[in-house]
Amino acid sequence: MARYQYQETTKTNAPCSFCTTSAIIDYKDAESLRKFMSGQAKISKKRKTGTCTKHQRELAQAIKRARFLALVPYVIR
Ligand SMILES: [Zn+2]
C-alpha cells in the first residue's frame, strides 16, 4: 500500500498571538474568532496560525460555543 505523503505548504514561525499580547479568548467576540477560521469557516490549524497548543484548545472551544450561539457560521459554501 502506497503511503500518502501530505506536505504542509503554509508554515509559520510566528509566536502565539495570545501569549504575546495576553489577549483573552472570548466566545462572544465573533470578529476576532473569524481570524482563526478558514474561508469555509473551519477552525484553522495551529500550524497555520502559529497559536500554541494551550490557546488552540481554548480557541477551538470558543469557536464551538460561538457556532452554537450562531455568532459564527458552521460552514460557508
Ligand atoms: Zn499561546
N, CA, C, O and the ligand as a Tripos MOL2 file, in Angstrom:
@<TRIPOS>MOLECULE
protein
  309   307    78     0     0
PROTEIN
NO_CHARGES

@<TRIPOS>ATOM
      1 N           0.8460   -1.1930    0.0000 N.3       1 MET1
      2 CA          0.0000    0.0000    0.0000 C.3       1 MET1
      3 C           0.8820    1.2440    0.0000 C.2       1 MET1
      4 O           1.7560    1.4170    0.8490 O.2       1 MET1
      5 N           0.6260    2.0870   -0.9660 N.am      2 ALA2
      6 CA          1.4360    3.3070   -1.0910 C.3       2 ALA2
      7 C           1.1220    4.2670    0.0430 C.2       2 ALA2
      8 O          -0.0310    4.4640    0.4280 O.2       2 ALA2
      9 N           2.1590    4.8370    0.5470 N.am      3 ARG3
     10 CA          1.9960    5.7700    1.6480 C.3       3 ARG3
     11 C           1.7160    7.1610    1.1070 C.2       3 ARG3
     12 O           2.4540    7.6800    0.2690 O.2       3 ARG3
     13 N           0.6580    7.7430    1.5910 N.am      4 TYR4
     14 CA          0.2660    9.0750    1.1220 C.3       4 TYR4
     15 C           1.0780   10.1310    1.8530 C.2       4 TYR4
     16 O           1.0560   10.2150    3.0810 O.2       4 TYR4
     17 N           1.7800   10.9180    1.0950 N.am      5 GLN5
     18 CA          2.6020   11.9710    1.7050 C.3       5 GLN5
     19 C           1.9280   13.3130    1.5280 C.2       5 GLN5
     20 O           1.7180   13.7960    0.4150 O.2       5 GLN5
     21 N           1.6010   13.8910    2.6550 N.am      6 TYR6
     22 CA          0.9480   15.1970    2.6330 C.3       6 TYR6
     23 C           1.9490   16.2570    3.0550 C.2       6 TYR6
     24 O           2.4960   16.2100    4.1570 O.2       6 TYR6
     25 N           2.1780   17.1920    2.1880 N.am      7 GLN7
     26 CA          3.1480   18.2500    2.5040 C.3       7 GLN7
     27 C           2.4200   19.5360    2.8650 C.2       7 GLN7
     28 O           1.6370   20.0820    2.0880 O.2       7 GLN7
     29 N           2.7080   19.9870    4.0570 N.am      8 GLU8
     30 CA          2.1150   21.2480    4.5170 C.3       8 GLU8
     31 C           2.9110   22.4000    3.9260 C.2       8 GLU8
     32 O           4.1120   22.5240    4.1660 O.2       8 GLU8
     33 N           2.2500   23.2280    3.1660 N.am      9 THR9
     34 CA          2.9560   24.3060    2.4690 C.3       9 THR9
     35 C           2.9610   25.5970    3.2660 C.2       9 THR9
     36 O           3.8640   26.4200    3.1110 O.2       9 THR9
     37 N           1.9670   25.7790    4.1110 N.am     10 THR10
     38 CA          1.8860   27.0360    4.8490 C.3      10 THR10
     39 C           2.3910   26.8230    6.2730 C.2      10 THR10
     40 O           1.6470   26.3900    7.1540 O.2      10 THR10
     41 N           3.6440   27.1290    6.4740 N.am     11 LYS11
     42 CA          4.2380   27.0340    7.8080 C.3      11 LYS11
     43 C           4.5110   28.4400    8.3130 C.2      11 LYS11
     44 O           4.7540   29.3560    7.5280 O.2      11 LYS11
     45 N           4.4700   28.6000    9.5980 N.am     12 THR12
     46 CA          4.7630   29.9060   10.1770 C.3      12 THR12
     47 C           5.6050   29.7280   11.4380 C.2      12 THR12
     48 O           5.4300   28.7720   12.1930 O.2      12 THR12
     49 N           6.5040   30.6520   11.6420 N.am     13 ASN13
     50 CA          7.3060   30.6490   12.8670 C.3      13 ASN13
     51 C           6.8540   31.7650   13.7980 C.2      13 ASN13
     52 O           7.5150   32.0650   14.7930 O.2      13 ASN13
     53 N           5.7330   32.3700   13.4690 N.am     14 ALA14
     54 CA          5.2250   33.4670   14.2890 C.3      14 ALA14
     55 C           4.8190   32.9340   15.6590 C.2      14 ALA14
     56 O           4.1940   31.8760   15.7400 O.2      14 ALA14
     57 N           5.1550   33.6340   16.7260 N.am     15 PRO15
     58 CA          4.7540   33.1710   18.0550 C.3      15 PRO15
     59 C           3.2510   33.3070   18.2570 C.2      15 PRO15
     60 O           2.5630   34.0200   17.5250 O.2      15 PRO15
     61 N           2.7650   32.6030   19.2700 N.am     16 CYS16
     62 CA          1.3310   32.6160   19.5760 C.3      16 CYS16
     63 C           0.8670   34.0430   19.8860 C.2      16 CYS16
     64 O           1.4290   34.7090   20.7560 O.2      16 CYS16
     65 N          -0.1590   34.5050   19.1700 N.am     17 SER17
     66 CA         -0.6200   35.8900   19.3340 C.3      17 SER17
     67 C          -1.3140   36.1040   20.6770 C.2      17 SER17
     68 O          -1.4020   37.2340   21.1550 O.2      17 SER17
     69 N          -1.8040   35.0320   21.2840 N.am     18 PHE18
     70 CA         -2.4650   35.1670   22.5900 C.3      18 PHE18
     71 C          -1.4360   35.2160   23.7160 C.2      18 PHE18
     72 O          -1.6530   35.8840   24.7270 O.2      18 PHE18
     73 N          -0.3050   34.5050   23.5420 N.am     19 CYS19
     74 CA          0.7520   34.5280   24.5530 C.3      19 CYS19
     75 C           1.4630   35.8800   24.5430 C.2      19 CYS19
     76 O           1.7900   36.4250   25.5970 O.2      19 CYS19
     77 N           1.6990   36.4190   23.3430 N.am     20 THR20
     78 CA          2.4890   37.6520   23.2350 C.3      20 THR20
     79 C           1.6930   38.8730   23.6960 C.2      20 THR20
     80 O           2.2470   39.7730   24.3270 O.2      20 THR20
     81 N           0.3830   38.9070   23.3780 N.am     21 THR21
     82 CA         -0.4070   40.0890   23.7210 C.3      21 THR21
     83 C          -1.2390   39.8910   24.9820 C.2      21 THR21
     84 O          -1.8760   40.8350   25.4510 O.2      21 THR21
     85 N          -1.2460   38.6800   25.5410 N.am     22 SER22
     86 CA         -2.0620   38.3010   26.7010 C.3      22 SER22
     87 C          -3.5390   38.6700   26.4850 C.2      22 SER22
     88 O          -4.2310   39.0980   27.4080 O.2      22 SER22
     89 N          -3.9930   38.4910   25.2490 N.am     23 ALA23
     90 CA         -5.3970   38.7240   24.9210 C.3      23 ALA23
     91 C          -6.2360   37.5640   25.4400 C.2      23 ALA23
     92 O          -5.7610   36.4300   25.5140 O.2      23 ALA23
     93 N          -7.4630   37.8470   25.7930 N.am     24 ILE24
     94 CA         -8.3640   36.8240   26.3230 C.3      24 ILE24
     95 C          -9.2570   36.3170   25.1880 C.2      24 ILE24
     96 O          -9.8300   37.1040   24.4340 O.2      24 ILE24
     97 N          -9.3650   34.9860   25.0820 N.am     25 ILE25
     98 CA        -10.2110   34.3870   24.0560 C.3      25 ILE25
     99 C         -11.6500   34.4280   24.5380 C.2      25 ILE25
    100 O         -12.0020   33.8190   25.5490 O.2      25 ILE25
    101 N         -12.4760   35.1540   23.7990 N.am     26 ASP26
    102 CA        -13.8670   35.3430   24.2070 C.3      26 ASP26
    103 C         -14.7870   34.7880   23.1160 C.2      26 ASP26
    104 O         -14.6850   35.1680   21.9490 O.2      26 ASP26
    105 N         -15.6860   33.8840   23.5140 N.am     27 TYR27
    106 CA        -16.5900   33.2790   22.5190 C.3      27 TYR27
    107 C         -17.5960   34.2890   21.9810 C.2      27 TYR27
    108 O         -18.1860   34.0660   20.9240 O.2      27 TYR27
    109 N         -17.8030   35.4170   22.7040 N.am     28 LYS28
    110 CA        -18.7560   36.4300   22.2510 C.3      28 LYS28
    111 C         -18.1360   37.3720   21.2210 C.2      28 LYS28
    112 O         -18.8450   38.1110   20.5380 O.2      28 LYS28
    113 N         -16.8010   37.3380   21.1160 N.am     29 ASP29
    114 CA        -16.0940   38.2200   20.1840 C.3      29 ASP29
    115 C         -15.9330   37.4990   18.8350 C.2      29 ASP29
    116 O         -14.8860   36.9250   18.5350 O.2      29 ASP29
    117 N         -16.9880   37.5520   18.0500 N.am     30 ALA30
    118 CA        -17.0260   36.8140   16.7870 C.3      30 ALA30
    119 C         -16.0180   37.3530   15.7780 C.2      30 ALA30
    120 O         -15.4740   36.5900   14.9800 O.2      30 ALA30
    121 N         -15.7670   38.6510   15.8080 N.am     31 GLU31
    122 CA        -14.8530   39.2650   14.8320 C.3      31 GLU31
    123 C         -13.4370   38.6970   14.9580 C.2      31 GLU31
    124 O         -12.8040   38.3720   13.9540 O.2      31 GLU31
    125 N         -12.9470   38.5790   16.1910 N.am     32 SER32
    126 CA        -11.5910   38.0610   16.3700 C.3      32 SER32
    127 C         -11.5320   36.5530   16.1570 C.2      32 SER32
    128 O         -10.4950   36.0300   15.7490 O.2      32 SER32
    129 N         -12.6300   35.8450   16.4260 N.am     33 LEU33
    130 CA        -12.6460   34.3960   16.1920 C.3      33 LEU33
    131 C         -12.5720   34.0770   14.7060 C.2      33 LEU33
    132 O         -11.9940   33.0660   14.3090 O.2      33 LEU33
    133 N         -13.1610   34.9430   13.8880 N.am     34 ARG34
    134 CA        -13.1720   34.7150   12.4430 C.3      34 ARG34
    135 C         -11.7650   34.7170   11.8510 C.2      34 ARG34
    136 O         -11.5260   34.1030   10.8110 O.2      34 ARG34
    137 N         -10.8290   35.4120   12.5180 N.am     35 LYS35
    138 CA         -9.4430   35.4550   12.0400 C.3      35 LYS35
    139 C          -8.7840   34.0830   12.1400 C.2      35 LYS35
    140 O          -7.8350   33.7880   11.4130 O.2      35 LYS35
    141 N          -9.2950   33.2470   13.0450 N.am     36 PHE36
    142 CA         -8.7030   31.9270   13.2350 C.3      36 PHE36
    143 C          -9.5550   30.8400   12.5890 C.2      36 PHE36
    144 O          -9.4860   29.6720   12.9710 O.2      36 PHE36
    145 N         -10.3620   31.2400   11.6020 N.am     37 MET37
    146 CA        -11.1760   30.2940   10.8460 C.3      37 MET37
    147 C         -10.8490   30.4430    9.3690 C.2      37 MET37
    148 O         -10.4850   31.5240    8.9060 O.2      37 MET37
    149 N         -10.9820   29.3440    8.6360 N.am     38 SER38
    150 CA        -10.6730   29.3690    7.2140 C.3      38 SER38
    151 C         -11.8180   30.0260    6.4430 C.2      38 SER38
    152 O         -12.8240   30.4320    7.0250 O.2      38 SER38
    153 N         -11.6490   30.1220    5.1480 N.am     39 GLY39
    154 CA        -12.6750   30.7050    4.2870 C.3      39 GLY39
    155 C         -13.9820   29.9410    4.3190 C.2      39 GLY39
    156 O         -15.0510   30.5070    4.0930 O.2      39 GLY39
    157 N         -13.8880   28.6370    4.6050 N.am     40 GLN40
    158 CA        -15.0890   27.8000    4.7010 C.3      40 GLN40
    159 C         -15.5890   27.7020    6.1360 C.2      40 GLN40
    160 O         -16.4020   26.8380    6.4650 O.2      40 GLN40
    161 N         -15.0950   28.5940    6.9840 N.am     41 ALA41
    162 CA        -15.4880   28.6790    8.3950 C.3      41 ALA41
    163 C         -15.0330   27.4760    9.2180 C.2      41 ALA41
    164 O         -15.6340   27.1680   10.2470 O.2      41 ALA41
    165 N         -13.9740   26.7950    8.7730 N.am     42 LYS42
    166 CA        -13.3890   25.7180    9.5790 C.3      42 LYS42
    167 C         -12.3640   26.3260   10.5310 C.2      42 LYS42
    168 O         -11.8260   27.4030   10.2740 O.2      42 LYS42
    169 N         -12.1030   25.6330   11.6230 N.am     43 ILE43
    170 CA        -11.0970   26.1070   12.5740 C.3      43 ILE43
    171 C          -9.7120   25.8820   11.9590 C.2      43 ILE43
    172 O          -9.3660   24.7670   11.5680 O.2      43 ILE43
    173 N          -8.9270   26.9650   11.8820 N.am     44 SER44
    174 CA         -7.5890   26.8640   11.2890 C.3      44 SER44
    175 C          -6.6550   26.0700   12.1970 C.2      44 SER44
    176 O          -6.7700   26.1010   13.4220 O.2      44 SER44
    177 N          -5.7120   25.3470   11.5470 N.am     45 LYS45
    178 CA         -4.7460   24.5690   12.3100 C.3      45 LYS45
    179 C          -3.7700   25.4990   12.9940 C.2      45 LYS45
    180 O          -3.4800   26.5920   12.5100 O.2      45 LYS45
    181 N          -3.2700   25.0440   14.1300 N.am     46 LYS46
    182 CA         -2.2990   25.8670   14.8680 C.3      46 LYS46
    183 C          -1.0010   25.9860   14.1000 C.2      46 LYS46
    184 O          -0.2570   26.9520   14.2660 O.2      46 LYS46
    185 N          -0.7340   25.0160   13.2720 N.am     47 ARG47
    186 CA          0.4370   25.0430   12.4030 C.3      47 ARG47
    187 C           0.3820   26.2450   11.4560 C.2      47 ARG47
    188 O           1.4010   26.8420   11.1080 O.2      47 ARG47
    189 N          -0.8320   26.5660   11.0610 N.am     48 LYS48
    190 CA         -1.0220   27.6540   10.0950 C.3      48 LYS48
    191 C          -1.0420   29.0290   10.7750 C.2      48 LYS48
    192 O          -0.4810   29.9910   10.2510 O.2      48 LYS48
    193 N          -1.6830   29.1160   11.9320 N.am     49 THR49
    194 CA         -1.8500   30.4120   12.5810 C.3      49 THR49
    195 C          -0.7470   30.7060   13.5950 C.2      49 THR49
    196 O          -0.5690   31.8560   13.9950 O.2      49 THR49
    197 N           0.0080   29.6660   14.0210 N.am     50 GLY50
    198 CA          1.0730   29.8670   14.9870 C.3      50 GLY50
    199 C           0.5940   29.8980   16.4230 C.2      50 GLY50
    200 O           1.3550   30.2630   17.3190 O.2      50 GLY50
    201 N          -0.6470   29.5230   16.6610 N.am     51 THR51
    202 CA         -1.1850   29.5050   18.0230 C.3      51 THR51
    203 C          -0.5980   28.3120   18.7900 C.2      51 THR51
    204 O          -0.4120   27.2360   18.2220 O.2      51 THR51
    205 N          -0.3130   28.5050   20.0590 N.am     52 CYS52
    206 CA          0.2430   27.4120   20.8610 C.3      52 CYS52
    207 C          -0.8600   26.4100   21.2200 C.2      52 CYS52
    208 O          -2.0470   26.6870   21.0510 O.2      52 CYS52
    209 N          -0.4480   25.2580   21.7110 N.am     53 THR53
    210 CA         -1.3850   24.1620   21.9910 C.3      53 THR53
    211 C          -2.4580   24.5630   23.0020 C.2      53 THR53
    212 O          -3.6400   24.2760   22.8150 O.2      53 THR53
    213 N          -2.0330   25.2230   24.0640 N.am     54 LYS54
    214 CA         -2.9600   25.6340   25.1180 C.3      54 LYS54
    215 C          -4.0300   26.5740   24.5770 C.2      54 LYS54
    216 O          -5.2210   26.3840   24.8220 O.2      54 LYS54
    217 N          -3.5850   27.6000   23.8300 N.am     55 HIS55
    218 CA         -4.5310   28.5800   23.3170 C.3      55 HIS55
    219 C          -5.3610   28.0350   22.1610 C.2      55 HIS55
    220 O          -6.5020   28.4530   21.9630 O.2      55 HIS55
    221 N          -4.7870   27.0960   21.3900 N.am     56 GLN56
    222 CA         -5.5490   26.4860   20.2960 C.3      56 GLN56
    223 C          -6.7460   25.7120   20.8600 C.2      56 GLN56
    224 O          -7.8270   25.7190   20.2710 O.2      56 GLN56
    225 N          -6.5480   25.0520   21.9930 N.am     57 ARG57
    226 CA         -7.6330   24.3060   22.6370 C.3      57 ARG57
    227 C          -8.7360   25.2500   23.1040 C.2      57 ARG57
    228 O          -9.9220   24.9930   22.9030 O.2      57 ARG57
    229 N          -8.3180   26.3510   23.7330 N.am     58 GLU58
    230 CA         -9.2860   27.3510   24.2060 C.3      58 GLU58
    231 C         -10.0140   27.9930   23.0380 C.2      58 GLU58
    232 O         -11.2190   28.2410   23.0960 O.2      58 GLU58
    233 N          -9.2660   28.2550   21.9840 N.am     59 LEU59
    234 CA         -9.8240   28.8870   20.7870 C.3      59 LEU59
    235 C         -10.8740   27.9830   20.1220 C.2      59 LEU59
    236 O         -11.9460   28.4450   19.7310 O.2      59 LEU59
    237 N         -10.5470   26.6920   20.0010 N.am     60 ALA60
    238 CA        -11.4640   25.7390   19.3790 C.3      60 ALA60
    239 C         -12.7630   25.6550   20.1740 C.2      60 ALA60
    240 O         -13.8490   25.6050   19.5970 O.2      60 ALA60
    241 N         -12.6450   25.6400   21.5010 N.am     61 GLN61
    242 CA        -13.8240   25.5930   22.3740 C.3      61 GLN61
    243 C         -14.6600   26.8620   22.2120 C.2      61 GLN61
    244 O         -15.8890   26.8040   22.1720 O.2      61 GLN61
    245 N         -13.9760   28.0210   22.1190 N.am     62 ALA62
    246 CA        -14.6680   29.3000   21.9570 C.3      62 ALA62
    247 C         -15.4010   29.3600   20.6180 C.2      62 ALA62
    248 O         -16.5210   29.8650   20.5470 O.2      62 ALA62
    249 N         -14.7760   28.8510   19.5630 N.am     63 ILE63
    250 CA        -15.4140   28.8450   18.2400 C.3      63 ILE63
    251 C         -16.6440   27.9410   18.2620 C.2      63 ILE63
    252 O         -17.6790   28.2850   17.6920 O.2      63 ILE63
    253 N         -16.5330   26.7910   18.9170 N.am     64 LYS64
    254 CA        -17.6690   25.8600   19.0050 C.3      64 LYS64
    255 C         -18.8340   26.4710   19.7820 C.2      64 LYS64
    256 O         -19.9970   26.2740   19.4300 O.2      64 LYS64
    257 N         -18.5120   27.2090   20.8360 N.am     65 ARG65
    258 CA        -19.5510   27.9090   21.6090 C.3      65 ARG65
    259 C         -20.2110   28.9820   20.7560 C.2      65 ARG65
    260 O         -21.4350   29.1210   20.7560 O.2      65 ARG65
    261 N         -19.3900   29.7460   20.0230 N.am     66 ALA66
    262 CA        -19.9030   30.8250   19.1740 C.3      66 ALA66
    263 C         -20.7670   30.2680   18.0450 C.2      66 ALA66
    264 O         -21.7400   30.9010   17.6360 O.2      66 ALA66
    265 N         -20.4130   29.0800   17.5390 N.am     67 ARG67
    266 CA        -21.2180   28.4320   16.4930 C.3      67 ARG67
    267 C         -22.6010   28.0630   17.0220 C.2      67 ARG67
    268 O         -23.6170   28.2560   16.3550 O.2      67 ARG67
    269 N         -22.6070   27.5260   18.2420 N.am     68 PHE68
    270 CA        -23.8700   27.1240   18.8510 C.3      68 PHE68
    271 C         -24.7910   28.3190   19.0630 C.2      68 PHE68
    272 O         -26.0100   28.1970   18.9420 O.2      68 PHE68
    273 N         -24.2050   29.4780   19.3800 N.am     69 LEU69
    274 CA        -24.9790   30.6930   19.5830 C.3      69 LEU69
    275 C         -25.2250   31.4520   18.2770 C.2      69 LEU69
    276 O         -25.7880   32.5460   18.2830 O.2      69 LEU69
    277 N         -24.7990   30.8600   17.1620 N.am     70 ALA70
    278 CA        -24.9930   31.4320   15.8120 C.3      70 ALA70
    279 C         -24.3010   32.7820   15.6510 C.2      70 ALA70
    280 O         -24.7710   33.6370   14.8990 O.2      70 ALA70
    281 N         -23.1780   32.9760   16.3610 N.am     71 LEU71
    282 CA        -22.3780   34.1810   16.1840 C.3      71 LEU71
    283 C         -21.4280   34.0250   14.9930 C.2      71 LEU71
    284 O         -21.1370   34.9850   14.2800 O.2      71 LEU71
    285 N         -20.9570   32.8020   14.7990 N.am     72 VAL72
    286 CA        -20.1500   32.4760   13.6140 C.3      72 VAL72
    287 C         -20.7950   31.2570   12.9290 C.2      72 VAL72
    288 O         -21.4330   30.4400   13.5920 O.2      72 VAL72
    289 N         -20.6270   31.1400   11.6170 N.am     73 PRO73
    290 CA        -21.2720   30.0160   10.9190 C.3      73 PRO73
    291 C         -20.5550   28.6880   11.1220 C.2      73 PRO73
    292 O         -19.3690   28.6600   11.4510 O.2      73 PRO73
    293 N         -21.2710   27.5980   10.9270 N.am     74 TYR74
    294 CA        -20.6750   26.2670   10.9510 C.3      74 TYR74
    295 C         -19.9250   26.0240    9.6630 C.2      74 TYR74
    296 O         -18.8390   25.4430    9.6580 O.2      74 TYR74
    297 N         -20.5190   26.4780    8.5610 N.am     75 VAL75
    298 CA        -19.9140   26.2310    7.2480 C.3      75 VAL75
    299 C         -20.3210   27.3570    6.3010 C.2      75 VAL75
    300 O         -21.4300   27.8880    6.3750 O.2      75 VAL75
    301 N         -19.3990   27.7050    5.4150 N.am     76 ILE76
    302 CA        -19.6990   28.6430    4.3350 C.3      76 ILE76
    303 C         -19.4820   27.8890    3.0290 C.2      76 ILE76
    304 O         -18.3880   27.3820    2.7820 O.2      76 ILE76
    305 N         -20.4940   27.8120    2.2050 N.am     77 ARG77
    306 CA        -20.3700   27.0950    0.9340 C.3      77 ARG77
    307 C         -20.1840   28.0260   -0.2300 C.2      77 ARG77
    308 O         -20.0640   27.5750   -1.3690 O.2      77 ARG77
    309 ZN         -0.4660   30.8210   23.4300 Zn       78 ZN78
@<TRIPOS>BOND
     1     1     2 1
     2     2     3 1
     3     3     4 2
     4     3     5 am
     5     5     6 1
     6     6     7 1
     7     7     8 2
     8     7     9 am
     9     9    10 1
    10    10    11 1
    11    11    12 2
    12    11    13 am
    13    13    14 1
    14    14    15 1
    15    15    16 2
    16    15    17 am
    17    17    18 1
    18    18    19 1
    19    19    20 2
    20    19    21 am
    21    21    22 1
    22    22    23 1
    23    23    24 2
    24    23    25 am
    25    25    26 1
    26    26    27 1
    27    27    28 2
    28    27    29 am
    29    29    30 1
    30    30    31 1
    31    31    32 2
    32    31    33 am
    33    33    34 1
    34    34    35 1
    35    35    36 2
    36    35    37 am
    37    37    38 1
    38    38    39 1
    39    39    40 2
    40    39    41 am
    41    41    42 1
    42    42    43 1
    43    43    44 2
    44    43    45 am
    45    45    46 1
    46    46    47 1
    47    47    48 2
    48    47    49 am
    49    49    50 1
    50    50    51 1
    51    51    52 2
    52    51    53 am
    53    53    54 1
    54    54    55 1
    55    55    56 2
    56    55    57 am
    57    57    58 1
    58    58    59 1
    59    59    60 2
    60    59    61 am
    61    61    62 1
    62    62    63 1
    63    63    64 2
    64    63    65 am
    65    65    66 1
    66    66    67 1
    67    67    68 2
    68    67    69 am
    69    69    70 1
    70    70    71 1
    71    71    72 2
    72    71    73 am
    73    73    74 1
    74    74    75 1
    75    75    76 2
    76    75    77 am
    77    77    78 1
    78    78    79 1
    79    79    80 2
    80    79    81 am
    81    81    82 1
    82    82    83 1
    83    83    84 2
    84    83    85 am
    85    85    86 1
    86    86    87 1
    87    87    88 2
    88    87    89 am
    89    89    90 1
    90    90    91 1
    91    91    92 2
    92    91    93 am
    93    93    94 1
    94    94    95 1
    95    95    96 2
    96    95    97 am
    97    97    98 1
    98    98    99 1
    99    99   100 2
   100    99   101 am
   101   101   102 1
   102   102   103 1
   103   103   104 2
   104   103   105 am
   105   105   106 1
   106   106   107 1
   107   107   108 2
   108   107   109 am
   109   109   110 1
   110   110   111 1
   111   111   112 2
   112   111   113 am
   113   113   114 1
   114   114   115 1
   115   115   116 2
   116   115   117 am
   117   117   118 1
   118   118   119 1
   119   119   120 2
   120   119   121 am
   121   121   122 1
   122   122   123 1
   123   123   124 2
   124   123   125 am
   125   125   126 1
   126   126   127 1
   127   127   128 2
   128   127   129 am
   129   129   130 1
   130   130   131 1
   131   131   132 2
   132   131   133 am
   133   133   134 1
   134   134   135 1
   135   135   136 2
   136   135   137 am
   137   137   138 1
   138   138   139 1
   139   139   140 2
   140   139   141 am
   141   141   142 1
   142   142   143 1
   143   143   144 2
   144   143   145 am
   145   145   146 1
   146   146   147 1
   147   147   148 2
   148   147   149 am
   149   149   150 1
   150   150   151 1
   151   151   152 2
   152   151   153 am
   153   153   154 1
   154   154   155 1
   155   155   156 2
   156   155   157 am
   157   157   158 1
   158   158   159 1
   159   159   160 2
   160   159   161 am
   161   161   162 1
   162   162   163 1
   163   163   164 2
   164   163   165 am
   165   165   166 1
   166   166   167 1
   167   167   168 2
   168   167   169 am
   169   169   170 1
   170   170   171 1
   171   171   172 2
   172   171   173 am
   173   173   174 1
   174   174   175 1
   175   175   176 2
   176   175   177 am
   177   177   178 1
   178   178   179 1
   179   179   180 2
   180   179   181 am
   181   181   182 1
   182   182   183 1
   183   183   184 2
   184   183   185 am
   185   185   186 1
   186   186   187 1
   187   187   188 2
   188   187   189 am
   189   189   190 1
   190   190   191 1
   191   191   192 2
   192   191   193 am
   193   193   194 1
   194   194   195 1
   195   195   196 2
   196   195   197 am
   197   197   198 1
   198   198   199 1
   199   199   200 2
   200   199   201 am
   201   201   202 1
   202   202   203 1
   203   203   204 2
   204   203   205 am
   205   205   206 1
   206   206   207 1
   207   207   208 2
   208   207   209 am
   209   209   210 1
   210   210   211 1
   211   211   212 2
   212   211   213 am
   213   213   214 1
   214   214   215 1
   215   215   216 2
   216   215   217 am
   217   217   218 1
   218   218   219 1
   219   219   220 2
   220   219   221 am
   221   221   222 1
   222   222   223 1
   223   223   224 2
   224   223   225 am
   225   225   226 1
   226   226   227 1
   227   227   228 2
   228   227   229 am
   229   229   230 1
   230   230   231 1
   231   231   232 2
   232   231   233 am
   233   233   234 1
   234   234   235 1
   235   235   236 2
   236   235   237 am
   237   237   238 1
   238   238   239 1
   239   239   240 2
   240   239   241 am
   241   241   242 1
   242   242   243 1
   243   243   244 2
   244   243   245 am
   245   245   246 1
   246   246   247 1
   247   247   248 2
   248   247   249 am
   249   249   250 1
   250   250   251 1
   251   251   252 2
   252   251   253 am
   253   253   254 1
   254   254   255 1
   255   255   256 2
   256   255   257 am
   257   257   258 1
   258   258   259 1
   259   259   260 2
   260   259   261 am
   261   261   262 1
   262   262   263 1
   263   263   264 2
   264   263   265 am
   265   265   266 1
   266   266   267 1
   267   267   268 2
   268   267   269 am
   269   269   270 1
   270   270   271 1
   271   271   272 2
   272   271   273 am
   273   273   274 1
   274   274   275 1
   275   275   276 2
   276   275   277 am
   277   277   278 1
   278   278   279 1
   279   279   280 2
   280   279   281 am
   281   281   282 1
   282   282   283 1
   283   283   284 2
   284   283   285 am
   285   285   286 1
   286   286   287 1
   287   287   288 2
   288   287   289 am
   289   289   290 1
   290   290   291 1
   291   291   292 2
   292   291   293 am
   293   293   294 1
   294   294   295 1
   295   295   296 2
   296   295   297 am
   297   297   298 1
   298   298   299 1
   299   299   300 2
   300   299   301 am
   301   301   302 1
   302   302   303 1
   303   303   304 2
   304   303   305 am
   305   305   306 1
   306   306   307 1
   307   307   308 2
@<TRIPOS>SUBSTRUCTURE
     1 MET1         2 RESIDUE 1 A MET
     2 ALA2         6 RESIDUE 1 A ALA
     3 ARG3        10 RESIDUE 1 A ARG
     4 TYR4        14 RESIDUE 1 A TYR
     5 GLN5        18 RESIDUE 1 A GLN
     6 TYR6        22 RESIDUE 1 A TYR
     7 GLN7        26 RESIDUE 1 A GLN
     8 GLU8        30 RESIDUE 1 A GLU
     9 THR9        34 RESIDUE 1 A THR
    10 THR10       38 RESIDUE 1 A THR
    11 LYS11       42 RESIDUE 1 A LYS
    12 THR12       46 RESIDUE 1 A THR
    13 ASN13       50 RESIDUE 1 A ASN
    14 ALA14       54 RESIDUE 1 A ALA
    15 PRO15       58 RESIDUE 1 A PRO
    16 CYS16       62 RESIDUE 1 A CYS
    17 SER17       66 RESIDUE 1 A SER
    18 PHE18       70 RESIDUE 1 A PHE
    19 CYS19       74 RESIDUE 1 A CYS
    20 THR20       78 RESIDUE 1 A THR
    21 THR21       82 RESIDUE 1 A THR
    22 SER22       86 RESIDUE 1 A SER
    23 ALA23       90 RESIDUE 1 A ALA
    24 ILE24       94 RESIDUE 1 A ILE
    25 ILE25       98 RESIDUE 1 A ILE
    26 ASP26      102 RESIDUE 1 A ASP
    27 TYR27      106 RESIDUE 1 A TYR
    28 LYS28      110 RESIDUE 1 A LYS
    29 ASP29      114 RESIDUE 1 A ASP
    30 ALA30      118 RESIDUE 1 A ALA
    31 GLU31      122 RESIDUE 1 A GLU
    32 SER32      126 RESIDUE 1 A SER
    33 LEU33      130 RESIDUE 1 A LEU
    34 ARG34      134 RESIDUE 1 A ARG
    35 LYS35      138 RESIDUE 1 A LYS
    36 PHE36      142 RESIDUE 1 A PHE
    37 MET37      146 RESIDUE 1 A MET
    38 SER38      150 RESIDUE 1 A SER
    39 GLY39      154 RESIDUE 1 A GLY
    40 GLN40      158 RESIDUE 1 A GLN
    41 ALA41      162 RESIDUE 1 A ALA
    42 LYS42      166 RESIDUE 1 A LYS
    43 ILE43      170 RESIDUE 1 A ILE
    44 SER44      174 RESIDUE 1 A SER
    45 LYS45      178 RESIDUE 1 A LYS
    46 LYS46      182 RESIDUE 1 A LYS
    47 ARG47      186 RESIDUE 1 A ARG
    48 LYS48      190 RESIDUE 1 A LYS
    49 THR49      194 RESIDUE 1 A THR
    50 GLY50      198 RESIDUE 1 A GLY
    51 THR51      202 RESIDUE 1 A THR
    52 CYS52      206 RESIDUE 1 A CYS
    53 THR53      210 RESIDUE 1 A THR
    54 LYS54      214 RESIDUE 1 A LYS
    55 HIS55      218 RESIDUE 1 A HIS
    56 GLN56      222 RESIDUE 1 A GLN
    57 ARG57      226 RESIDUE 1 A ARG
    58 GLU58      230 RESIDUE 1 A GLU
    59 LEU59      234 RESIDUE 1 A LEU
    60 ALA60      238 RESIDUE 1 A ALA
    61 GLN61      242 RESIDUE 1 A GLN
    62 ALA62      246 RESIDUE 1 A ALA
    63 ILE63      250 RESIDUE 1 A ILE
    64 LYS64      254 RESIDUE 1 A LYS
    65 ARG65      258 RESIDUE 1 A ARG
    66 ALA66      262 RESIDUE 1 A ALA
    67 ARG67      266 RESIDUE 1 A ARG
    68 PHE68      270 RESIDUE 1 A PHE
    69 LEU69      274 RESIDUE 1 A LEU
    70 ALA70      278 RESIDUE 1 A ALA
    71 LEU71      282 RESIDUE 1 A LEU
    72 VAL72      286 RESIDUE 1 A VAL
    73 PRO73      290 RESIDUE 1 A PRO
    74 TYR74      294 RESIDUE 1 A TYR
    75 VAL75      298 RESIDUE 1 A VAL
    76 ILE76      302 RESIDUE 1 A ILE
    77 ARG77      306 RESIDUE 1 A ARG
    78 ZN78       309 GROUP 0 **** ****
